[in-house]
Amino acid sequence: MESRIFEEEGVQCKPREVSNRFKASLFSIYDYTLETFGYFQAERYMQKIEQHIDSLPMRYTSYPECRYLATKSRMYRNIILDSHIIIYRITSERIEVLDILHSKSSISKIRNVRSFRI
């Protein structure tokens, strides 16, 4: 996807990349939701996550800075969804979706996300 600026928002559109860690976590969440709540709820939750991830190239500045990964540039942000948080990083070239964690995860587990590379 080429970079462009959305005139109504003044935000530059950036390509999105998803880490392997995110994919593995998403698979685990799907399995747990399927076993606990059933097929329809698992599918519905995956669609909800997918919608948020798909909107990131245009809305990456809409979400708050991740308070456990604070930086001057505010490059680490999070999306809060039900009982999970999606952590992503804004770089000059792209948006990097790093992981999806349970909202009750330890702070050290959240801080480990910094070391993820795509």
ZAPALO-652798 format. One record per residue: residue in one letter; x, y, z of N, C-alpha, C in turn. Coordinates in steps of 0.02 Angstrom, whole numbers, plus 50000, padded with zeros to 5 digits. Layout:
N
AXYZXYZXYZ;...
//
This chain:
118
M500424994150000500005000050000500445006250000;E500315010949957500715016949953500505021750008;S500985025850031500845030850081500445036550050;R499945038750085499565044450063499255047750125;I499035053950116498765057650172498015058250164;F497655056650217496935057450217496785064650235;E496515068450189496425075550198495975077250256;E495445073450266494985075150319495285074050388;E495765069450395496065068050459496775070550464;G497105071850407497795074050408498285068650429;V498095062350421498505056650443498785053150382;Q499415051650384499745048050329499565040650335;C499335037650281499175030550280499825026650275;K499905021650317500515017550317500325010250308;P500765006350278500634999150273500674995850342;R500334990250348500304986550412500634979850403;E501044978050453501354971350456501154968050521;V501064961550520500844957750579501404952850597;S501584952650661502114948150684501864940950688;N502334936350686502164929250695501904928050765;R502154931850813501924931250882501174932950887;F500974938250852500274940250851499844934650822;K500074931850767499694926350735499614920350781;A500154918550816500124912950863499654914350921;S499684920450947499234922351003498514922350980;L498394924750920497714924950893497434917950885;F497844913250862497644906350855497444903350924;S497844904950975497694902551043497044905451069;I496934911851056496314915051078495714911951043;Y495784910550979495244907450942495074900550972;D495594896550984495484889851013495134890251080;Y495364894751123495064895451189494334897751184;T494204902651141493524905251133493074899851104;L493324896051057492944890651026492744885451079;E493224883351119493094878251170492634880851226;T492714887151243492344889951300491654892651281;F491604896151224490994899651206490654897151142;G491004892951104490704890251044490934893650980;Y490744890550925490964892550859490764899650841;F490124901450850489884907950828490214913650867;Q490294912750932490624917850971491364918550952;A491694912950938492404913150918492474916850851;E492034915350804492054918650739491904926150746;R491434927750786491244934750797491814938750828;Y492164935750876492714939150909493304940050860;M493434935050819493964935550769493804941050718;Q493184941650698492984946950652493084953850683;K492934954350747493014960750782493754962650784;I494184957850799494914959150800495154961050731;E494934957350681495134958550611494924965550588;Q494334967850608494104974550589494564979850617;H494764979050679495214983950710495904983950677;I496164978050663496814977450631496794980250560;D496254978850524496194981350455496124988950452;S495864992050504495784999350504496415003050526;L496914999450551497525002650576497885007050526;P497965005150463498335009450417498065016550413;M497425017450426497115024050423496985027150491;R496955023050544496755025550610497275024250664;Y497895023250646498395021350696498515026650750;T498375032950735498465038150786497855038950831;S497315035450817496695036050856496735032550923;Y497175027750930497215023850990497735026651038;P497645025551103498105028551152498785025151155;E499255028851182499925026151195499865020651247;C500255015351239500265009951288500645012551350;R500305013051406500605016151464501195012251493;Y501245005951478501805001951503502415002251457;L502325005251399502865005751349502945013051327;A502915017651374502935024751358503605026851329;T503585030751276504175033551243504025040851225;K504535044651212504425051651191504045052051125;S504185047351081503865047451015503165044351015;R502965041351071502305038051078502215032751023;M502735028951011502725024050957502345017650975;Y502285015951039501925009951059501215011951079;R500735008851046500035010351058499655003851071;N499055004451098498654998451110497924999651093;I497614994151073496894993951060496604989351113;I496114991851149495794987851202495154984851174;L495134978151174494554974451149494324969551202;D493734970451228493464965851277493994964151330;S494244958051330494734956151381495444955551354;H495574958551297496244958251266496484965251245;I497144965851240497424971951212497884970051154;I497834973851101498264973051043498794978451047;I499414976451047499964981351051500294981950983;Y500374988150960500704989350897501204994950903;R501654995250855502195000250854502145004250789;I502225010850795502215015250737502945016850720;T503155015050660503825016850636503745021850579;S504295024250554504255029150499503985025950435;E504095019350427503875016050365503215012450370;R503025009950429502435005550434502165005250505;I501605001550509501294999850574501454992550586;E501744990950644501924984050660501474981550717;V501044976850702500614973850752501024968450787;L501174969550851501654965250886501334959350921;D500804960350959500504954850996499804956651019;I499434951551038498784952451071498834948551136;L498704951951191498784949051258498144949751298;H498064945351346497504946151392497614952451433;S497084956051447497154962451482497414961651553;K497394955651580497664954451647498374951751645;S498704952251588499404950051582499854954251627;S500394951151648500864954751691501194960451652;I501424965451688501754971051658502394968851623;S502754964151652503364961751621503224958251554;K502674954751550502484951451487502324956751434;I501994961951454501824967451408502474970951386;R502924972051431503554975551415504004971251369;N503924964651371504304960351327504144961451253;V503574964351240503354965551171503844970051135;R504194974451171504684978951141505214975251100;S505384969351122505924965551090505704961951026;F505064961751012504814958350952505024961950889;R505254958050841505454960650776505024957550722;I504914961450671504504958950615504954958150555;
//
